[in-house]
Each structure stands twice: as structure tokens, then as C-alpha cells.
């Protein structure tokens, strides 16, 4: 009876029915709007609402029905005019004497009220309340159905709107593959209106498209039939062909086909979707093209999100770090263990968050544990709306560049050391020369063995100081001493003596020397420096004591034996070995021990030049070094020098003091700006049969030579002097047609002026610091 009628008429009719069965002339049905706190009249009978707004609303706090809506309980009033708080004007105007209000509930929720009003004061019978309550429940059920129907209509309208506005082609087919429903995009795809759309038009639009591969390929009709039977959404294919055969497009659209079976009300339906993925595919192709370009780059390029996870990893990153793309993607930087110092990365992350980009150097590790130094550039990547998305990182390996820079800085440092050493060598040698000359003079004058031992120790210290100067100059500037045939046995004996006197008593020192001669062509000072460096390293490796062994032997390497080292060649070698029972060298440091300035000693206890100098000396002599070390057991250094064939007696003679050459009263002119050298030269020459005249500089020397021209047989002059230096002094003598013999004494680091001295006509050159024996021997040869 009520179906098909407007909602307003339905509730008015219900109000009339309630009035008929209850004999109440006035009935109203009101709905609650608790958010707005109003009661809305939906249906009335016997209440004149002409001229009132539709829908008619009354605030809850001025109506009795509003009170019932709040407390949810039935209310009967027979004294409505006596209620001041609810004395609504409408009830007073209608002359209501009896008022019954019943809450309309659904699922324990009050959704409205059913109100009965009478203009007479009557008794409300119980059966009337039962009837009215039943009508209220009926109204509640009706309202629930109407609400469900409205929701369904809204949902269908929304679905239809979404369906029609969807950009993808969507068609629903029945079991006969006829179109049941299709959206606007499907009609446009088929080239017709929605009303004209049929399955044939859809099939015709894709009749030239095969779906699948090889023998299993099907047309669209076959795919839909297969889906209808299988019921699985397994038909997904990329269709890359023009929609219609007549359309020959250079870049045809790319469509993604999806099908699936749907069951509705016992009927089977097949849903087909065609999605245009052209832009996505073209974008992917562009991305792959760009990725290929990035893979060509030698730089390591990767993208990390703000969860620290890798979302892009190029081939350059795989080459540098050793992690392939499939292994790195999805992992965090910490899981790949790339960072050496987390603080560096934290500072970079903070900078890129604040300033959008960051550039700097980072230390990183590869998969196999090798460390790299990279020039790193971080750039913030953002979404279209400006929100931070990820960080693009481009790392360039500059490890070798940094090594070259370090080597350049070290080279500059060594050049500075060489310049400084050259400047100091002359003054230091002037200090050491009189000391060494005086020690030799005193040693001849002292008979007490204790004092002779002290003087011998002082002499060794002086020689050690002179060798240090020579060593620094050799390492810094390549200055080399004179090479002679020598037997290192005597150097080892001397090193053993020094070690016993200076090393800790907890270190046992032993030597192993051969009976046969081991002759090599070398610089004795440099060979002694090799021994000193290796012995000092051995001592430092045994802080709790141990055994230090110095040995000498002659070895002949054949073709197989020459494989022990890249620089080894077959032939005879003299091998000096220094071994200890100390802490040993860790395997990971073996490749670094010969690097200049590399040291494991605490700051102030090592320069890192010892082994570098030792290797340099060995290689300059045509040799090489082999190292064997076991942690906590000890280390052995074998230094190979090419053996020399020589006069055995000459090379193997003991190093002892020769008898000083005696003069026959010859007059010698000594020119030196150091008073100590002049005085000691005078004393030594006088004690050995010579007469002397002394000059403090070249100008005074020329004056004295003029005075004693006929008597002076020999001139001994320093190379570097104020006003007139040694070469200028000798040149002035030669200009006077003088044939007097001349010796120039020079310090290490003054090699640049030695050529000037030779050009000036000097007869001999004697390097400071020198001994009295060396000076007298040279003088005897010239005279």
C-alpha cells in the first residue's frame, strides 16, 4: 500500500492510520537530530502546519517530544498547560489536554518519537499504549528500511559515477559473453555510445591482437571464455599495438589486459579491464635508458631513502663496494657496512637536510674490508609536492689521488728537511770535526785504559752524530758517500759492542759470523745505518726481553732461488740478517712497514723513517730485503747485497788505527772560520812534524800567503766562509801563478759548491767531520 509513494506521504498516511486505531485526533511523527538538537516533523495528522517551513523543525529543549528523545522513555501528560518548561505555543494553540509520546527506537537507539494528542482530558487505556508502541516499532522498522534503501541508492549512484569516470576500459560480460554493463571509457574505446555498445564492437576493436605466446596465444573472446570456466584472474597481458588495424601509429598505446570471474546472485560474470599504461611504460623505458647511462659512469651512484635503505644502486657502486645491485637494494647502509666513521655520515646527513646538498670526503669500506677515500656529493630529492623523498649520493674514488697528494706532501716535507739539513750540516760538522780531531789527539796522549775506553765511546758517539747527518741528507736529498770494498763483519762486531753497552740487560745479543770473507762494494756508513735501524727495531719489539741475533753469510741464488723477491737476480749475495724473539708484525701491516713515516710506535718514539731508509740503502746498493715474521714469536730481516770480487786481504783487514803520517817541517796554511778547528789543526799538525799559519777567512789567507809564498807547501781551506769562500780563495791563488797544493774541507749538504772548488783547481776534497788520520794521510799523498 505504501510502496511507490513519496516519503512525506508515507509518514502522513501512517499518522492517519495511528489516529484511526487510537481515537487520538492529532498525531505526529518526529525524527531526532541530536547534532543540531532539533526535532523534525516527518508526518502529521490533524495538526494544521500550513504555512510552516518544510521540513518543520522545533528545538528539542522546548518540546515534550525532545525530552522523550533524550531519556528514551514513554511519557503521558494530562496537564500539559501546567508544564511551564514545556508549555509550547503550538500545544496551547491546539488546546491539547492529553498528550502521549512514545520513543521510536532501533538497535537501542532513539531515532524519533510518535506523539498522540487530544483536546480533551481522557484516560489512556493500556491497550491503547500497546497499540501505539506497536505502531512506533513499525515506524522504526520502516525508517530502517528507508535508510538502507537510501544508502543503497547512494552507493549505486557513487559506484556508477566512479565506474563511468574510470579512465580504464571496464566491461562486464554474462555467460554468453554479451555486455551486461560497460563504462564510458569502453564506449569511447569501441567508438560508439554506451547505449550502442555491444560485445561484438569490443571484440572487433581487438580482433588483430593476440594474447599470450606462441601456440598458446588467443584472441579476446577465447580469453574471456577461459576465464569464465577457470574462474581465476590469471589473464594479464601487455598489448602493444594500435587499437584499430587502420590506425598505423609510430608509438602505439600500450594496454594492460586483466580478466576475472565474478559471481552475483548465482549468475557468472566476467569482468574485463583494459588499462592504458603507455605513459608508465615510456617512463620506465626512459628510466632504464638513464640507468644504463648511469651504469656507464665510473662513479658509485646510489639513492637512499630516509630509512637509510638503498633504493637505487648503479654498476659503479657495485664495482667500488663489491655488492651487486640485487644484493644491495632494500638493505641499509649499516647492513652493507660501508661506513668507516658513522660521525662523518651523520654530519653529511644533517648538512643535506639543512642545505639541500653536501660535498666532502668520506672514508668507506668495500665488501672485502678494503678502505676507500671518496669525494662524496649528496643531493636532496623531493616529491612533486616538495616533501623530502630520498638522497642521491655520487661517490668518486679518490684513494689514489689522496695517496699521490700524500706522497707530494711528503716529498715537499723531505725537500724542506733536506733544505734545513743542508743549512745545518755545515755548522754541525764544524762542531763535530774538532771533537773528533781532539779525541784522536787525546787518545794518543792517554795511557790509562779506563780513560781510553771513555774516549773510544766519545769517538763512537761523534761518528754516530756524523752518520746521522749523512743519513738525513741521504734520505732527504739523495746524498751518497764513497763506496769501497768492505767486509761487513767489522761493522757487525762494532754494532754488537754498541748494543751490549746501550740495550737493556734483558736482551741477549749474539752474532753469527762466517769464516770465509763476505765482500761487498758499499758505503760503510750506510751499511752501519742499516744495522743500527734493524737492531733498534728488534730492541723495541722485545720490551720484556729476548734474543737479538745478528748474522752474516754469503749466499748464491740460482734461477729458482731468485724467485724469493721481484728484484732478486741469480748470483752471489752478502746477506746481513737481524732477528728477534719479540712481538712480531701483524700480517695486515706487512705491506706498510717500508712506507715512509709509517710507524706503530707511540708519538715521539718513532719517525717512520727507519725501515724506509734501510730499504732505500739496500736498493741503492743493488740489493733487496726479505722479511719473515710470526706474531708473538719474532721477526727476521734478511738484507741482500750483491757480493763483490776483490783482494781478500785488502777487504778483510782489521779496522785498526794506522800510524799517523809524519811531516818534515813543511809549512801549512789553514784557513777556516771556526776557531776550534784552526786551533786543533795547529796542534795536530805541530805534533806530527808540520808548521802552520792560521787564517780566519779567505781575505786573511791571501794576505798570509803573500807573506809566506816561498815557504807554504800546502793550503787547507774550508769550503763555506764569509766574504771570500773556499773556491774564490783557491781561484785567487791560482791567478797568482801559484802551484801550491790545496785541500778543501766541506760538510755534507754543500755538494753544489764542490763543483766550483774543483773548477778553481783544488787538489783534494775532505768531508767533515774527518779524523786526524784522514787529514794527515791526504796531506802525505799531496806532499
Secondary structure, DSSP 8 states (H G I E B T S, - for coil): --TTS-HHHHHHHHHHHHHHHH--SEEEEEEEETTTTEEEEEEEES---TTS-SSEEEEGGGSHHHHHHHH---EEES-GGG-STT--HHHHHHT--EEEEEEEEETTEEEEEEEEEESS-----HHHHHHHHHHHHHHHHHHHHHHHHHHHHHHHHHHHHHHHH-SSEEEEE-TT--EEEE-HHHHHHHTS-TTT--HHHHHHHTTT--BSSGGG-B-HHHHHHHHHHH-----EEEEES-SSTT---TT--EEEEEEEEEEETTEEEEEEEEEE-HHHHHHHHHHHHHHHHHHHSSSEEEEEETTSBEEEE-HHHHHHHS--HHHHTT-BHHHHT-BS-HHHHHHHHHHHHHHSEEEEEEEEE-TTS-EEEEEEEEEEEE-TTS-EEEEEEEEEE-HHHHHHHHHHHHHHHHHHHHHHHHHHHHHHHHHHHHHHHHHHHHHHH---HHHHHHHHHHHHHHHHHHHHHHHHHHHHH------EEEETHHHHHHHHHHHHHHS-TTEEEEEE--SS--EEEE-HHHHHHHHHHHHHHHHHT-TT-EEEEEEEEEEEE-TTGGGGSTT--SEEEEEEEEEE-SS---GGGTTTTTSTT---S-TTS--S-HHHHHHHHHHHTT-EEEEEEETTTEEEEEEEEEB----HHHHHS-----------S-EEEEE-S-HHHHHHHHHHHHHTT-EEEEESSHHHHHHHHHHTTTTEEEEEEESS-SSS-HHHHHHHHHHTT---EEEEEE-TT-HHHHHHHHHHT-SEEEESS--HHHHHHHHHHH-
